[in-house]
Amino acid sequence: MKKGLLIVLSGPSGVGKGTVLKEFIQDSELNLSYSVSMTTRSQRPGEIEGVNYYFVDRERFAQAIENGELLEYAEFVGNFYGTPLKEVERLRNQGKNVLLEIEVEGCKQVCEKCPDAITIFIVPPSMEELERRIRGRKTEPEEIVQRRLSKAEKEMNLIGNYKYIVCNEDPKLAGEICSLVIKRNM
């Protein structure tokens, strides 16, 4: 059996990675399995344990780092996020194409460990639109909004580290483009 692809969907916080993902994740031709990340941040309303994230405390996350259980991890606005390695490898060995929706810092770690990863960077139509989207969530205090915007500006400078760049002006179109990128690499 052919080993599945490792696909990284990345971009600044608030760019709409999850919205774009919803546009193509159900395409059966892609043979996708979504990798659920582990995080120390609090669960948001509507999020489901084991579907959106594995919500853990800082001690459990530190153990995962120490034991080499994570393919990648990053700290962002005081919380840790990471991808459980064992699950990714299990799925890829079953021939599934594994999709990671992760931050820019995590993508760099994945590329170091898996240079064959298909990397897709989602960009906003403009930084003004990105700010509008982040503020529109109304889930965080102004300090966190400012930190997200500052980090996004730095992350946009790393666009050259990705194999593919997709603008999320229209999530449906961006999802179709992502689907075509994956099919091209299958």
Backbone as ProteinMPNN parsed JSONL, in Angstrom:
{"seq_chain_A": "MKKGLLIVLSGPSGVGKGTVLKEFIQDSELNLSYSVSMTTRSQRPGEIEGVNYYFVDRERFAQAIENGELLEYAEFVGNFYGTPLKEVERLRNQGKNVLLEIEVEGCKQVCEKCPDAITIFIVPPSMEELERRIRGRKTEPEEIVQRRLSKAEKEMNLIGNYKYIVCNEDPKLAGEICSLVIKRNM", "coords_chain_A": {"N_chain_A": [[0.838, -1.18, 0.0], [0.517, 2.21, -0.832], [2.068, 4.857, 0.887], [0.351, 7.488, 2.526], [-0.053, 10.993, 1.683], [1.354, 13.88, 3.344], [-0.169, 16.727, 4.203], [-0.01, 20.148, 4.659], [-1.864, 22.762, 5.846], [-1.673, 26.077, 6.253], [-1.184, 29.364, 7.685], [-1.701, 32.825, 8.62], [-3.213, 33.499, 11.835], [-6.702, 33.75, 11.898], [-7.077, 33.963, 9.188], [-8.805, 32.25, 7.985], [-8.451, 29.51, 7.703], [-9.793, 27.214, 8.642], [-12.341, 27.624, 7.558], [-11.837, 27.509, 4.799], [-10.901, 24.899, 4.686], [-13.244, 23.442, 5.261], [-14.476, 23.52, 2.834], [-13.346, 21.577, 1.21], [-12.733, 19.239, 2.61], [-14.513, 17.092, 2.693], [-14.352, 15.888, 0.222], [-14.273, 12.928, -1.283], [-12.506, 11.872, -3.143], [-10.045, 12.81, -2.434], [-9.192, 11.356, -0.275], [-8.8, 12.051, 2.454], [-7.683, 12.454, 5.815], [-8.248, 14.192, 8.699], [-5.995, 15.641, 10.854], [-6.181, 15.835, 14.258], [-5.301, 18.334, 16.461], [-3.452, 18.859, 19.532], [-4.028, 20.91, 22.352], [-3.381, 23.472, 24.833], [-5.068, 25.514, 25.277], [-8.219, 26.985, 26.309], [-11.369, 25.409, 25.782], [-13.488, 26.528, 23.211], [-16.837, 27.843, 22.788], [-18.968, 25.486, 21.246], [-16.925, 23.897, 20.275], [-15.603, 20.589, 20.023], [-14.284, 18.022, 21.987], [-11.639, 16.042, 20.839], [-12.483, 16.282, 18.248], [-12.304, 18.978, 17.29], [-10.029, 19.746, 18.77], [-7.646, 18.142, 20.982], [-8.019, 18.759, 24.185], [-5.832, 19.606, 26.65], [-3.979, 19.789, 29.8], [-1.197, 21.913, 30.783], [0.846, 20.371, 31.889], [0.438, 17.765, 30.826], [0.879, 18.353, 28.148], [3.563, 19.138, 28.187], [4.706, 16.69, 28.867], [4.187, 15.27, 26.516], [5.845, 16.608, 24.705], [8.37, 16.096, 25.847], [8.445, 13.301, 25.606], [8.658, 12.938, 22.905], [6.338, 12.794, 21.389], [5.109, 14.472, 19.6], [4.683, 15.714, 16.301], [4.987, 18.302, 15.588], [5.031, 21.429, 17.331], [3.899, 24.437, 18.943], [3.977, 27.551, 20.702], [1.501, 29.876, 21.291], [0.123, 32.968, 21.907], [0.229, 32.426, 24.707], [-0.631, 29.8, 24.919], [-0.19, 26.298, 24.164], [0.12, 24.384, 21.159], [-0.064, 21.396, 19.273], [0.826, 18.582, 17.134], [-0.105, 15.276, 17.348], [2.177, 12.759, 16.754], [2.074, 9.907, 16.471], [-0.546, 9.268, 15.637], [-0.674, 10.571, 13.132], [1.258, 9.135, 11.662], [0.129, 6.563, 11.775], [-2.232, 6.874, 10.26], [-1.175, 7.713, 7.741], [0.28, 5.432, 7.067], [-1.797, 3.742, 6.554], [-2.49, 4.539, 4.097], [-3.9, 6.872, 3.929], [-4.336, 10.338, 3.164], [-3.01, 12.727, 5.069], [-4.13, 15.582, 6.669], [-2.963, 18.538, 8.033], [-3.849, 21.294, 9.94], [-2.251, 23.939, 10.761], [-0.173, 26.319, 12.615], [2.243, 28.7, 11.35], [4.835, 28.428, 12.509], [4.785, 25.759, 13.34], [4.605, 24.491, 10.867], [7.134, 24.846, 9.819], [8.653, 23.115, 11.434], [7.499, 20.666, 10.691], [8.276, 20.519, 7.999], [11.02, 20.231, 8.291], [11.183, 17.664, 9.377], [9.692, 16.162, 7.605], [10.31, 16.52, 4.586], [8.928, 16.036, 2.244], [6.373, 16.953, 2.541], [3.313, 18.457, 1.518], [2.873, 21.748, 1.27], [0.657, 24.352, 1.966], [-0.052, 27.691, 1.924], [-2.316, 29.848, 3.268], [-3.504, 32.982, 2.449], [-4.699, 36.254, 3.379], [-6.974, 38.503, 1.622], [-6.141, 41.064, 2.134], [-4.301, 42.855, 4.664], [-5.967, 44.468, 6.129], [-8.429, 43.243, 5.822], [-7.895, 40.863, 7.14], [-7.594, 41.802, 9.768], [-10.232, 42.689, 10.188], [-11.582, 40.237, 10.166], [-10.457, 38.896, 12.388], [-11.212, 40.613, 14.476], [-13.941, 40.384, 14.167], [-14.599, 37.925, 15.224], [-14.898, 38.287, 17.951], [-13.974, 37.045, 20.274], [-11.806, 37.468, 21.844], [-9.743, 39.531, 24.01], [-8.601, 42.938, 23.424], [-5.771, 43.099, 23.648], [-4.901, 40.522, 22.906], [-5.881, 40.414, 20.295], [-4.245, 42.385, 19.118], [-1.746, 41.143, 19.414], [-2.109, 38.904, 17.77], [-2.403, 40.163, 15.264], [0.09, 41.409, 14.971], [1.763, 39.178, 14.921], [0.795, 37.976, 12.61], [1.667, 39.722, 10.594], [4.437, 39.239, 10.637], [4.429, 36.537, 9.955], [3.485, 36.59, 7.331], [5.718, 37.3, 5.939], [7.034, 34.926, 5.606], [6.097, 33.547, 3.49], [7.411, 32.544, 1.276], [8.409, 30.082, 2.055], [6.657, 28.098, 1.461], [5.117, 25.632, -0.683], [2.805, 26.095, -2.122], [0.54, 28.842, -2.557], [-2.446, 30.246, -1.527], [-5.055, 32.495, -1.932], [-7.489, 33.57, 0.312], [-9.991, 34.978, -0.497], [-12.457, 34.303, -1.407], [-13.896, 31.736, 0.147], [-14.971, 29.316, -0.953], [-13.846, 29.158, -3.544], [-11.132, 29.199, -2.824], [-11.025, 26.775, -1.436], [-11.549, 24.99, -3.537], [-9.24, 25.372, -5.052], [-7.28, 24.433, -3.267], [-8.054, 21.748, -3.189], [-7.488, 20.977, -5.836], [-4.701, 21.302, -5.799], [-3.941, 19.263, -4.022], [-4.864, 16.973, -5.41], [-3.214, 17.116, -7.638], [-0.822, 16.335, -6.57], [-1.159, 13.721, -5.825]], "CA_chain_A": [[0.0, 0.0, 0.0], [1.258, 3.458, -0.92], [1.944, 5.723, 2.053], [-0.403, 8.699, 2.252], [0.606, 12.295, 1.696], [1.218, 14.76, 4.491], [-0.567, 18.017, 3.649], [-0.046, 21.18, 5.691], [-2.616, 23.974, 5.552], [-1.155, 27.008, 7.235], [-1.397, 30.776, 7.408], [-1.883, 33.618, 9.838], [-4.421, 33.341, 12.63], [-7.808, 34.569, 11.43], [-7.137, 34.009, 7.721], [-9.918, 31.424, 7.531], [-7.988, 28.157, 7.342], [-10.877, 26.276, 8.923], [-13.427, 27.863, 6.605], [-11.386, 26.959, 3.519], [-10.838, 23.448, 4.885], [-14.61, 22.895, 5.179], [-14.879, 23.491, 1.429], [-12.83, 20.415, 0.477], [-12.419, 18.101, 3.479], [-15.432, 15.978, 2.431], [-14.127, 15.366, -1.128], [-13.798, 11.557, -1.091], [-11.386, 11.605, -4.061], [-8.801, 13.248, -1.794], [-8.816, 10.348, 0.716], [-8.224, 12.838, 3.547], [-7.932, 12.303, 7.249], [-7.869, 15.426, 9.382], [-5.248, 15.402, 12.088], [-6.655, 16.661, 15.368], [-4.193, 18.849, 17.262], [-3.535, 18.941, 20.986], [-3.812, 22.288, 22.789], [-3.584, 23.814, 26.241], [-6.021, 26.619, 25.397], [-9.567, 26.625, 26.747], [-12.321, 25.023, 24.756], [-14.42, 27.591, 22.832], [-18.208, 27.342, 22.598], [-19.196, 24.736, 20.012], [-15.822, 22.98, 19.969], [-15.807, 19.239, 20.551], [-13.072, 17.283, 22.36], [-11.31, 14.957, 19.915], [-12.896, 16.655, 16.892], [-11.608, 20.232, 17.003], [-8.728, 19.63, 19.437], [-7.551, 17.399, 22.237], [-7.759, 19.79, 25.183], [-5.036, 19.035, 27.741], [-3.329, 20.796, 30.641], [0.192, 22.196, 30.422], [1.677, 19.247, 32.321], [0.303, 16.691, 29.841], [1.513, 18.811, 26.911], [5.018, 19.074, 28.422], [5.065, 15.266, 28.784], [4.156, 14.894, 25.096], [7.075, 17.162, 24.114], [9.493, 15.347, 26.42], [8.418, 11.921, 25.114], [8.754, 12.924, 21.443], [5.042, 12.37, 20.871], [4.536, 15.484, 18.712], [5.325, 15.992, 15.027], [5.314, 19.726, 15.676], [4.305, 22.147, 18.377], [4.214, 25.858, 19.034], [3.271, 28.317, 21.719], [0.892, 31.06, 20.689], [-0.625, 33.768, 22.882], [0.202, 31.8, 26.025], [-1.103, 28.413, 24.872], [0.56, 25.395, 23.297], [-0.598, 23.622, 20.144], [0.839, 20.411, 18.693], [0.263, 17.479, 16.346], [0.32, 13.954, 17.798], [2.913, 12.053, 15.708], [1.646, 8.51, 16.332], [-1.781, 9.232, 14.859], [-0.335, 10.961, 11.759], [1.937, 8.003, 11.029], [-0.839, 5.462, 11.641], [-3.111, 7.188, 9.13], [-0.399, 7.698, 6.498], [0.61, 4.039, 6.775], [-3.025, 3.14, 6.032], [-2.712, 5.102, 2.77], [-4.691, 8.101, 4.02], [-3.646, 11.619, 3.022], [-3.247, 13.383, 6.352], [-4.184, 17.036, 6.581], [-2.698, 19.294, 9.25], [-4.181, 22.722, 9.92], [-1.345, 24.374, 11.827], [0.455, 27.632, 12.531], [3.454, 28.819, 10.536], [5.97, 27.874, 13.258], [4.66, 24.304, 13.285], [4.878, 24.042, 9.501], [8.592, 24.804, 9.665], [9.1, 21.873, 12.073], [7.041, 19.55, 9.866], [9.113, 20.477, 6.792], [12.331, 19.699, 8.676], [11.047, 16.23, 9.619], [9.031, 15.542, 6.44], [10.494, 17.45, 3.471], [7.993, 15.742, 1.153], [5.052, 17.484, 2.875], [2.689, 19.403, 0.597], [2.587, 22.903, 2.127], [-0.241, 25.343, 1.376], [-0.154, 28.887, 2.769], [-3.53, 30.613, 3.003], [-3.281, 34.407, 2.701], [-5.909, 37.083, 3.303], [-6.952, 39.437, 0.503], [-5.381, 42.222, 2.612], [-4.13, 42.855, 6.123], [-7.161, 45.116, 6.688], [-9.466, 42.21, 5.875], [-7.505, 39.945, 8.21], [-7.954, 42.453, 11.033], [-11.69, 42.67, 10.291], [-11.986, 38.865, 10.505], [-10.053, 38.602, 13.773], [-12.084, 41.395, 15.368], [-15.301, 39.888, 13.992], [-14.805, 36.75, 16.084], [-15.311, 38.806, 19.265], [-13.705, 36.009, 21.276], [-10.575, 37.757, 22.566], [-9.528, 40.931, 24.39], [-7.809, 43.753, 22.489], [-4.351, 42.734, 23.729], [-4.702, 39.299, 22.114], [-6.104, 40.813, 18.902], [-3.029, 43.073, 18.677], [-0.671, 40.139, 19.293], [-2.405, 38.109, 16.569], [-2.122, 40.988, 14.084], [1.543, 41.58, 14.892], [2.321, 37.895, 14.5], [0.383, 37.752, 11.216], [2.561, 40.493, 9.72], [5.708, 38.51, 10.565], [4.201, 35.275, 9.242], [3.323, 36.869, 5.897], [7.064, 37.363, 5.367], [7.539, 33.567, 5.424], [5.311, 32.969, 2.404], [8.316, 31.848, 0.357], [8.734, 28.752, 2.572], [5.565, 27.198, 1.108], [5.066, 25.187, -2.076], [1.609, 26.665, -2.745], [-0.059, 29.986, -1.877], [-3.841, 30.385, -1.936], [-5.706, 33.654, -1.318], [-8.844, 33.302, 0.797], [-10.965, 36.054, -0.681], [-13.699, 33.539, -1.525], [-13.561, 30.425, 0.711], [-15.331, 28.222, -1.862], [-12.815, 29.114, -4.58], [-9.876, 28.809, -2.166], [-11.145, 25.343, -1.173], [-11.401, 24.288, -4.821], [-7.82, 25.437, -5.421], [-6.582, 23.49, -2.38], [-8.402, 20.403, -3.659], [-6.703, 20.742, -7.064], [-3.292, 21.143, -5.4], [-3.778, 17.922, -3.446], [-5.029, 15.99, -6.499], [-2.027, 17.204, -8.475], [0.294, 15.674, -5.886], [-1.511, 12.338, -5.489]], "C_chain_A": [[0.886, 1.248, 0.0], [0.994, 4.317, 0.323], [1.229, 7.012, 1.651], [0.457, 9.951, 2.301], [0.451, 12.961, 3.057], [0.988, 16.147, 3.919], [-0.69, 19.013, 4.799], [-0.794, 22.395, 5.159], [-2.255, 24.956, 6.646], [-1.456, 28.44, 6.812], [-1.626, 31.511, 8.703], [-3.197, 33.306, 10.546], [-5.494, 34.279, 12.085], [-7.977, 34.609, 9.926], [-8.293, 33.165, 7.168], [-9.509, 30.035, 7.091], [-9.112, 27.141, 7.521], [-12.031, 26.41, 7.95], [-13.073, 27.296, 5.237], [-11.388, 25.434, 3.586], [-12.215, 22.804, 4.729], [-15.079, 22.751, 3.736], [-14.385, 22.251, 0.685], [-12.597, 19.163, 1.312], [-13.3, 16.881, 3.173], [-15.269, 15.36, 1.04], [-13.491, 13.975, -1.013], [-12.629, 11.199, -2.008], [-10.035, 11.921, -3.415], [-8.311, 12.258, -0.742], [-8.156, 10.997, 1.943], [-8.623, 12.338, 4.922], [-7.404, 13.572, 7.9], [-7.166, 15.081, 10.68], [-5.727, 16.374, 13.158], [-5.465, 17.045, 16.24], [-4.51, 18.809, 18.748], [-3.298, 20.401, 21.365], [-4.038, 22.444, 24.289], [-4.588, 24.958, 26.383], [-7.392, 26.099, 25.804], [-10.446, 26.301, 25.547], [-13.274, 26.189, 24.493], [-15.823, 26.999, 22.684], [-18.351, 26.649, 21.237], [-18.087, 23.774, 19.644], [-16.039, 21.657, 20.694], [-14.458, 18.568, 20.789], [-12.857, 16.131, 21.384], [-11.741, 15.219, 18.482], [-12.162, 17.923, 16.482], [-10.178, 20.203, 17.537], [-8.826, 18.56, 20.5], [-7.151, 18.461, 23.258], [-7.06, 19.151, 26.382], [-4.465, 20.161, 28.602], [-1.854, 20.921, 30.242], [1.126, 21.032, 30.784], [1.63, 18.109, 31.3], [0.986, 17.083, 28.533], [3.033, 18.727, 27.039], [5.508, 17.622, 28.343], [5.127, 14.818, 27.325], [5.41, 15.405, 24.386], [8.268, 16.313, 24.55], [9.589, 13.928, 25.851], [8.496, 11.823, 23.586], [7.468, 12.499, 20.76], [4.446, 13.333, 19.844], [5.356, 15.67, 17.441], [5.79, 17.441, 14.999], [4.542, 20.294, 16.853], [4.766, 23.592, 18.395], [3.452, 26.452, 20.207], [2.747, 29.566, 21.041], [-0.046, 31.701, 21.691], [-0.861, 33.018, 24.195], [-0.297, 30.368, 26.066], [-0.246, 27.605, 23.91], [-0.391, 24.649, 22.365], [0.383, 22.617, 19.562], [0.099, 19.292, 17.992], [0.789, 16.147, 16.855], [0.908, 13.125, 16.643], [2.369, 10.653, 15.436], [0.407, 8.395, 15.444], [-1.525, 9.58, 13.392], [0.295, 9.784, 11.029], [0.996, 6.812, 10.818], [-1.722, 5.68, 10.411], [-2.364, 7.136, 7.797], [-0.042, 6.268, 6.096], [-0.6, 3.244, 6.272], [-3.348, 3.665, 4.629], [-3.547, 6.366, 2.756], [-3.786, 9.316, 3.79], [-4.007, 12.442, 4.247], [-3.108, 14.889, 6.209], [-3.962, 17.658, 7.95], [-3.099, 20.742, 9.024], [-3.408, 23.331, 11.082], [-0.789, 25.77, 11.571], [1.766, 27.554, 11.752], [4.673, 28.192, 11.224], [5.966, 26.344, 13.208], [4.976, 23.755, 11.903], [6.383, 23.926, 9.267], [9.148, 23.503, 10.261], [8.71, 20.654, 11.245], [7.937, 19.404, 8.645], [10.517, 19.951, 7.092], [12.286, 18.181, 8.836], [10.493, 15.475, 8.408], [9.144, 16.481, 5.234], [9.566, 17.204, 2.279], [6.581, 16.275, 1.422], [4.59, 18.48, 1.81], [2.251, 20.591, 1.462], [1.778, 23.953, 1.363], [-0.393, 26.489, 2.371], [-1.392, 29.669, 2.344], [-3.262, 32.071, 3.387], [-4.604, 35.153, 2.645], [-5.836, 37.983, 2.073], [-6.15, 40.704, 0.847], [-5.228, 42.109, 4.119], [-5.331, 43.52, 6.8], [-8.304, 44.099, 6.828], [-9.156, 41.198, 6.975], [-7.888, 40.529, 9.572], [-9.464, 42.427, 11.234], [-12.181, 41.281, 10.721], [-11.653, 38.527, 11.954], [-10.959, 39.34, 14.755], [-13.524, 40.876, 15.324], [-15.623, 38.665, 14.827], [-15.372, 37.146, 17.445], [-15.106, 37.773, 20.369], [-12.51, 36.351, 22.154], [-10.466, 39.231, 22.925], [-8.592, 41.631, 23.391], [-6.328, 43.392, 22.495], [-4.035, 41.516, 22.859], [-4.9, 39.603, 20.624], [-4.838, 41.471, 18.35], [-1.865, 42.093, 18.504], [-0.864, 39.281, 18.049], [-2.05, 38.894, 15.305], [-0.62, 41.182, 13.887], [2.208, 40.295, 14.387], [1.997, 37.62, 13.03], [1.296, 38.498, 10.242], [3.9, 39.789, 9.554], [5.551, 37.23, 9.756], [4.066, 35.485, 7.74], [4.686, 36.951, 5.202], [7.658, 35.988, 5.082], [6.835, 32.827, 4.282], [6.168, 32.151, 1.436], [8.712, 30.453, 0.808], [7.709, 27.695, 2.157], [5.592, 26.843, -0.372], [3.904, 25.83, -2.824], [1.068, 27.805, -1.882], [-1.467, 30.167, -2.432], [-4.447, 31.567, -1.178], [-7.131, 33.288, -0.923], [-9.693, 34.563, 0.724], [-12.359, 35.44, -0.73], [-13.392, 32.12, -1.029], [-13.878, 29.245, -0.211], [-14.263, 28.063, -2.942], [-11.473, 28.669, -3.985], [-9.883, 27.305, -1.869], [-10.974, 24.516, -2.44], [-9.936, 24.27, -5.255], [-7.004, 24.466, -4.562], [-6.823, 22.054, -2.827], [-7.591, 20.056, -4.906], [-5.219, 20.533, -6.757], [-3.048, 19.734, -4.877], [-3.863, 16.86, -4.544], [-3.79, 15.966, -7.402], [-0.863, 16.414, -7.88], [0.028, 14.21, -5.534], [-0.866, 11.354, -6.458]], "O_chain_A": [[1.872, 1.327, 0.734], [-0.149, 4.481, 0.75], [1.469, 7.556, 0.573], [1.543, 9.963, 2.881], [-0.463, 12.646, 3.82], [1.851, 16.686, 3.226], [-1.383, 18.759, 5.784], [-0.407, 22.984, 4.149], [-2.499, 24.703, 7.826], [-1.93, 28.682, 5.702], [-1.734, 30.897, 9.764], [-4.172, 32.898, 9.915], [-5.233, 35.457, 11.839], [-8.921, 35.223, 9.428], [-8.708, 33.346, 6.024], [-10.137, 29.444, 6.213], [-9.349, 26.307, 6.647], [-12.635, 25.41, 7.559], [-13.911, 26.672, 4.586], [-11.827, 24.764, 2.651], [-12.336, 21.736, 4.129], [-15.972, 21.955, 3.445], [-14.937, 21.901, -0.358], [-12.288, 18.112, 0.752], [-12.864, 15.748, 3.377], [-15.974, 14.407, 0.709], [-12.311, 13.856, -0.685], [-11.842, 10.311, -1.681], [-9.008, 11.366, -3.805], [-7.145, 12.305, -0.349], [-7.103, 10.556, 2.405], [-9.739, 11.871, 5.149], [-6.261, 13.973, 7.678], [-7.683, 14.322, 11.5], [-5.679, 17.59, 12.974], [-4.716, 16.183, 16.699], [-5.668, 18.736, 19.16], [-2.454, 21.063, 20.762], [-4.765, 21.678, 24.921], [-4.927, 25.336, 27.505], [-7.685, 24.912, 25.658], [-10.28, 26.848, 24.457], [-13.81, 26.775, 25.433], [-15.975, 25.795, 22.478], [-17.907, 27.168, 20.213], [-18.281, 22.915, 18.784], [-16.573, 21.604, 21.802], [-13.599, 18.547, 19.907], [-13.768, 15.343, 21.128], [-11.394, 14.449, 17.586], [-11.481, 17.95, 15.458], [-9.237, 20.586, 16.842], [-9.913, 18.123, 20.876], [-6.046, 18.999, 23.189], [-7.614, 18.273, 27.044], [-4.461, 21.325, 28.202], [-1.343, 20.123, 29.457], [2.082, 20.75, 30.061], [2.669, 17.55, 30.949], [1.603, 16.242, 27.88], [3.714, 18.296, 26.109], [6.59, 17.355, 27.819], [6.025, 14.068, 26.945], [5.976, 14.699, 23.551], [9.068, 15.871, 23.725], [10.688, 13.414, 25.64], [8.408, 10.725, 23.037], [7.497, 11.912, 19.678], [3.393, 13.049, 19.273], [6.581, 15.772, 17.497], [6.848, 17.761, 14.457], [3.547, 19.729, 17.307], [5.857, 23.929, 17.935], [2.426, 25.927, 20.641], [3.471, 30.233, 20.302], [-0.913, 31.033, 22.255], [-1.974, 32.975, 24.72], [-0.379, 29.776, 27.142], [0.343, 28.143, 22.972], [-1.527, 24.33, 22.717], [1.554, 22.947, 19.372], [-1.092, 19.074, 18.218], [1.994, 15.901, 16.807], [0.212, 12.829, 15.672], [2.221, 10.263, 14.278], [0.334, 7.51, 14.592], [-2.097, 8.952, 12.502], [-0.09, 9.471, 9.903], [1.069, 6.135, 9.793], [-1.927, 4.761, 9.618], [-2.872, 6.573, 6.827], [-0.06, 5.933, 4.912], [-0.442, 2.199, 5.641], [-4.359, 3.283, 4.039], [-3.871, 6.882, 1.687], [-2.617, 9.313, 4.176], [-5.166, 12.81, 4.441], [-2.109, 15.397, 5.7], [-4.673, 17.352, 8.907], [-2.722, 21.345, 8.019], [-3.835, 23.258, 12.234], [-0.912, 26.323, 10.479], [2.315, 26.474, 11.532], [5.457, 27.497, 10.577], [7.013, 25.717, 13.054], [5.551, 22.673, 11.78], [6.842, 23.005, 8.591], [10.013, 22.865, 9.661], [9.495, 19.715, 11.111], [8.319, 18.289, 8.287], [11.132, 19.301, 6.247], [13.238, 17.489, 8.474], [10.79, 14.297, 8.212], [8.178, 17.166, 4.895], [9.433, 18.061, 1.406], [5.683, 16.065, 0.607], [5.39, 19.247, 1.273], [1.355, 20.452, 2.294], [2.155, 24.383, 0.273], [-0.807, 26.286, 3.512], [-1.499, 30.099, 1.196], [-2.846, 32.359, 4.51], [-5.527, 34.735, 1.946], [-4.751, 38.205, 1.536], [-5.558, 41.332, -0.03], [-5.948, 41.352, 4.77], [-5.673, 43.168, 7.929], [-9.04, 44.099, 7.815], [-10.064, 40.73, 7.662], [-8.438, 39.829, 10.422], [-9.93, 42.169, 12.344], [-13.089, 41.168, 11.545], [-12.47, 37.94, 12.663], [-11.417, 38.765, 15.743], [-14.238, 40.926, 16.325], [-16.79, 38.393, 15.109], [-16.208, 36.445, 18.015], [-15.929, 37.633, 21.273], [-12.214, 35.625, 23.103], [-11.024, 40.086, 22.236], [-7.887, 40.979, 22.62], [-5.696, 43.382, 21.439], [-3.021, 41.49, 22.161], [-4.156, 39.093, 19.787], [-4.406, 41.153, 17.242], [-1.09, 42.207, 17.554], [0.101, 38.964, 17.353], [-1.459, 38.34, 14.377], [-0.124, 41.126, 12.762], [3.099, 40.331, 13.538], [2.832, 37.092, 12.295], [1.654, 37.968, 9.191], [4.443, 39.744, 8.45], [6.426, 36.875, 8.966], [4.493, 34.636, 6.958], [4.784, 36.696, 4.002], [8.673, 35.885, 4.393], [6.976, 31.612, 4.143], [5.693, 31.179, 0.848], [9.297, 29.702, 0.026], [7.879, 26.517, 2.471], [6.027, 27.635, -1.208], [4.003, 26.084, -4.024], [1.122, 27.753, -0.653], [-1.664, 30.234, -3.645], [-4.368, 31.639, 0.048], [-7.89, 32.758, -1.734], [-10.064, 35.14, 1.746], [-13.314, 35.98, -0.171], [-12.696, 31.373, -1.717], [-13.125, 28.272, -0.242], [-13.826, 26.947, -3.221], [-10.766, 27.855, -4.581], [-8.862, 26.636, -2.032], [-10.331, 23.466, -2.421], [-9.451, 23.261, -5.769], [-6.137, 23.76, -5.075], [-5.9, 21.24, -2.841], [-7.065, 18.948, -5.012], [-4.562, 19.694, -7.373], [-2.066, 19.089, -5.245], [-3.031, 15.955, -4.6], [-3.377, 14.904, -7.869], [-0.022, 15.89, -8.61], [0.907, 13.535, -4.999], [-1.054, 10.145, -6.325]]}, "name": "protein", "num_of_chains": 1, "seq": "MKKGLLIVLSGPSGVGKGTVLKEFIQDSELNLSYSVSMTTRSQRPGEIEGVNYYFVDRERFAQAIENGELLEYAEFVGNFYGTPLKEVERLRNQGKNVLLEIEVEGCKQVCEKCPDAITIFIVPPSMEELERRIRGRKTEPEEIVQRRLSKAEKEMNLIGNYKYIVCNEDPKLAGEICSLVIKRNM"}
